[in-house]
């Protein structure tokens, strides 16, 4: 029982940190007196396995198996027909009389002294099957009931781990997509908790905070340089954290540099229903608008939206930054006349008559800045 509990703990450690799966397999192999082990996935549309992680096998062993022997492996084919939650030895999967003459057994398993096997089906879905398997050599003898008794209670936990791992992977992929877009957004976005601790900042927000020009981080907390506005800010965060239906709050924040004040919009983050469990959760989102921002629109987006050439997109981006014709010509390394020609074509393609109209259109239409 103690061995099983230790292995269960390692399973859940590995859910949060996939790099720990080999450590689980190492302990698993030790518990069942095996030599090598794998966690594998089988795509329902293809017969071969894809090794997720392994212990005891070399990377070359895994590559050779997948490329050369997996499609004709009787053990793999037999285990692929097993339902979820079943544990069996190699003899349960495939009779020795059928296994030993196979190419996979003679050319792959025997030279690596991996002639006895055991495994269990962790999870079966419409898209595939996940399996845990282990092997050992001739001197160790076949696997039997004692090893089955260790693996069987692990399968429900491995199943939960597989589902959690899949969900976490999906969430991480979504989060990566969202944050990559937010990092290209020209306005600054912060997420803070009830104590005003910074939980997230996009690229534009990090630039503002690092400049220490009105919005600063002190002891890990967001604060405002203006004491009066900081008191209002502190009170608003507390109110929004306590009441998620609290109204939006707009603040103008003076800047020591005497540039145009930042405009802050504080919005309560709706409660997710998640119990914090000592983890800080977002309470308030803070949008910071810098009217003097010099973030250039992404030329690739300009090209797609307005059918501009690369050169025209570069010129349009610099117009939005307030550059004049002479400055743009120097920036892009071309003549003033060429820049004027580009501007005429840009105005035509965007159906605008003046540069002011063009700039307004771009600012409304292109929420992404150059990455």
PEVEN-V155541 format. One record per pair of residues at least 6 apart in sequence whose C-alpha atoms are under 8 Angstrom apart, sorted by the first residue. I is the first residue (numbers start at 1). GAP is how many residues later the second one is. D is the distance in whole Angstrom. If there is no record, write none. Layout:
i gap d
I GAP D
I GAP D
This chain:
i gap d
3 28 7
4 146 6
4 149 7
4 150 7
7 17 7
7 20 7
7 21 7
7 147 8
8 146 7
8 149 7
10 10 8
10 11 8
10 13 8
10 14 5
11 10 7
11 13 6
11 146 7
11 147 7
11 150 7
12 149 7
13 7 7
14 6 5
14 7 5
14 10 8
15 146 6
15 147 8
15 149 7
15 150 6
16 149 8
21 32 7
22 31 7
22 32 6
22 33 6
25 12 6
25 13 7
25 29 7
25 30 6
26 11 8
26 29 6
29 6 6
29 7 7
29 8 7
29 105 7
31 119 8
32 114 8
32 115 5
32 118 7
33 103 8
34 100 6
34 101 6
34 102 5
35 21 6
35 79 8
35 99 7
35 100 6
35 101 5
35 102 8
36 18 8
36 19 6
36 20 4
36 21 6
36 98 6
36 99 5
36 100 7
37 17 6
37 18 5
37 19 7
37 20 8
37 95 7
37 96 6
37 97 4
37 98 6
38 13 7
38 14 8
38 15 6
38 16 4
38 17 6
38 94 6
38 95 5
38 96 6
39 12 6
39 13 6
39 14 5
39 15 6
39 91 7
39 92 6
39 93 5
39 94 7
40 9 6
40 10 6
40 11 4
40 12 5
40 13 7
40 90 6
40 91 5
40 92 6
41 8 6
41 9 5
41 10 6
41 11 7
41 87 7
41 88 6
41 89 4
41 90 6
42 6 6
42 7 5
42 8 6
42 38 8
42 86 5
42 87 5
42 88 6
43 6 7
43 84 6
43 85 4
43 86 7
44 82 7
44 83 5
44 84 4
44 85 7
45 82 8
45 83 8
47 24 6
47 30 7
48 18 7
48 22 5
48 23 5
48 28 8
49 17 7
49 21 7
49 27 8
50 16 7
51 11 7
65 43 8
69 34 8
69 35 5
69 39 7
70 6 7
70 34 8
71 6 8
72 31 8
72 32 7
73 29 8
73 30 8
73 31 5
73 32 8
74 20 7
74 24 8
74 25 6
74 28 8
74 30 8
75 15 7
75 18 6
75 19 6
75 24 8
78 15 5
78 16 6
79 14 6
79 40 8
79 42 8
80 49 7
82 39 7
83 38 7
83 41 7
84 37 5
84 38 6
84 39 5
84 40 6
85 35 7
85 36 5
85 37 6
85 38 7
85 67 7
85 70 6
85 71 7
86 34 5
86 35 6
86 66 8
87 31 8
87 32 6
87 33 4
87 34 7
87 61 6
87 64 7
87 65 6
88 30 6
88 31 6
88 32 6
88 60 7
89 27 8
89 28 6
89 29 4
89 30 6
89 54 6
89 55 7
90 26 6
90 27 5
90 28 6
90 29 8
99 6 7
100 6 7
105 10 7
109 6 6
113 23 7
113 24 5
113 25 7
114 21 5
114 22 5
114 23 5
114 24 8
115 20 7
115 21 6
115 22 6
115 23 6
116 19 5
116 20 5
116 21 6
116 22 7
116 25 7
116 26 5
116 27 7
117 16 7
117 17 6
117 18 4
117 19 7
117 25 7
117 26 7
118 15 6
118 16 5
118 17 6
118 25 6
119 12 7
119 13 5
119 14 4
119 15 6
120 11 6
120 12 5
120 13 7
120 31 7
120 32 8
120 35 7
121 8 7
121 9 6
121 10 5
121 11 7
121 34 8
122 7 7
122 8 5
122 9 5
122 10 7
122 33 6
122 34 7
122 36 6
122 37 5
123 6 6
123 7 5
123 8 7
123 36 6
123 39 8
124 6 7
136 6 8
179 23 7
181 187 8
182 7 8
182 20 6
182 21 8
183 19 5
183 20 5
183 21 7
183 188 8
184 19 7
184 20 8
184 183 8
184 184 5
184 185 5
184 186 7
184 187 6
185 19 7
185 182 6
185 183 5
185 184 6
186 18 6
186 107 8
186 109 6
186 181 7
186 182 6
186 183 6
187 17 6
187 18 7
187 100 7
187 101 6
187 102 6
187 103 7
188 13 7
188 14 6
188 15 7
188 16 5
188 17 4
188 18 8
188 20 8
188 98 8
188 99 6
188 100 5
188 101 7
189 12 6
189 13 6
189 15 8
189 16 6
189 96 7
189 97 6
189 98 5
189 99 6
190 8 7
190 9 8
190 10 6
190 11 5
190 12 7
190 15 7
190 95 6
190 96 5
190 97 7
191 7 6
191 8 5
191 9 5
191 10 7
191 91 6
191 92 7
191 93 6
191 94 5
191 95 6
192 6 5
192 7 5
192 8 7
192 30 8
192 90 5
192 91 6
192 92 6
192 93 6
192 94 8
193 6 7
193 48 8
193 87 6
193 88 6
193 89 5
193 90 5
193 91 6
194 43 6
194 44 6
194 47 6
194 88 8
194 89 6
194 90 7
195 26 7
195 43 8
196 25 5
196 26 6
196 27 8
196 38 8
196 41 7
197 23 6
197 24 4
197 25 6
198 22 7
198 23 6
198 24 6
199 81 8
199 82 8
199 83 7
205 83 7
208 7 7
209 6 6
209 7 5
209 8 7
210 6 7
213 12 8
213 42 5
213 43 6
213 44 6
214 10 6
214 11 5
214 12 7
214 39 6
214 40 6
214 41 5
214 42 6
214 48 8
215 7 7
215 8 6
215 9 5
215 10 6
216 6 6
216 7 5
216 8 6
216 9 7
217 6 6
223 7 6
223 10 8
224 6 5
224 9 8
224 29 7
225 29 8
225 30 8
225 31 8
226 27 7
226 28 7
229 22 8
229 24 7
236 13 8
237 29 8
237 46 8
237 47 6
239 7 7
240 6 6
240 27 8
240 28 5
240 43 7
240 44 7
241 27 7
241 28 8
241 42 5
241 43 7
243 25 8
244 24 5
244 25 7
244 26 6
244 27 7
245 23 7
246 22 7
247 20 7
248 17 7
248 18 6
248 19 5
248 20 7
249 15 8
249 16 6
249 17 5
249 18 7
250 13 7
250 14 6
250 15 5
250 16 6
251 12 6
251 13 5
251 14 6
252 9 6
252 10 6
252 11 5
252 12 6
253 8 5
253 9 5
253 10 6
253 11 7
254 6 8
254 7 5
254 8 7
255 6 6
255 7 7
259 33 8
260 30 8
260 31 7
260 32 7
261 29 7
261 30 8
262 26 6
262 27 6
262 28 5
262 29 7
263 25 6
263 26 5
263 27 7
264 22 7
264 23 6
264 24 5
264 25 6
265 21 6
265 22 5
265 23 7
266 18 7
266 19 6
266 20 5
266 21 7
267 17 6
267 18 5
267 19 6
268 15 6
268 16 5
268 17 6
269 13 6
269 14 5
269 15 5
269 16 6
270 13 8
271 12 8
294 27 6
295 26 7
295 74 6
295 75 7
296 21 6
296 22 7
296 24 7
296 25 6
296 73 5
296 74 6
297 20 6
297 23 8
297 69 7
297 70 8
297 71 6
297 72 4
297 73 5
298 19 7
298 68 8
298 70 6
298 71 5
298 72 4
298 73 7
299 11 7
299 14 5
299 15 6
299 18 7
299 71 7
300 10 8
300 13 8
301 65 7
301 67 8
302 6 7
302 11 6
302 60 8
302 64 7
303 6 6
303 7 7
303 10 6
306 43 6
306 44 6
307 42 7
308 38 7
308 41 8
311 31 8
312 30 6
312 31 7
312 33 8
312 34 7
314 18 8
315 13 7
315 17 8
315 24 7
315 27 7
315 28 7
316 27 7
316 30 7
318 10 7
319 9 8
319 36 8
319 40 7
320 39 5
320 42 8
320 43 8
325 11 6
325 14 7
325 15 7
326 10 6
328 11 7
329 6 6
329 7 5
329 9 8
329 10 6
347 6 6
347 7 7
347 8 8
347 11 7
350 8 7
352 6 6
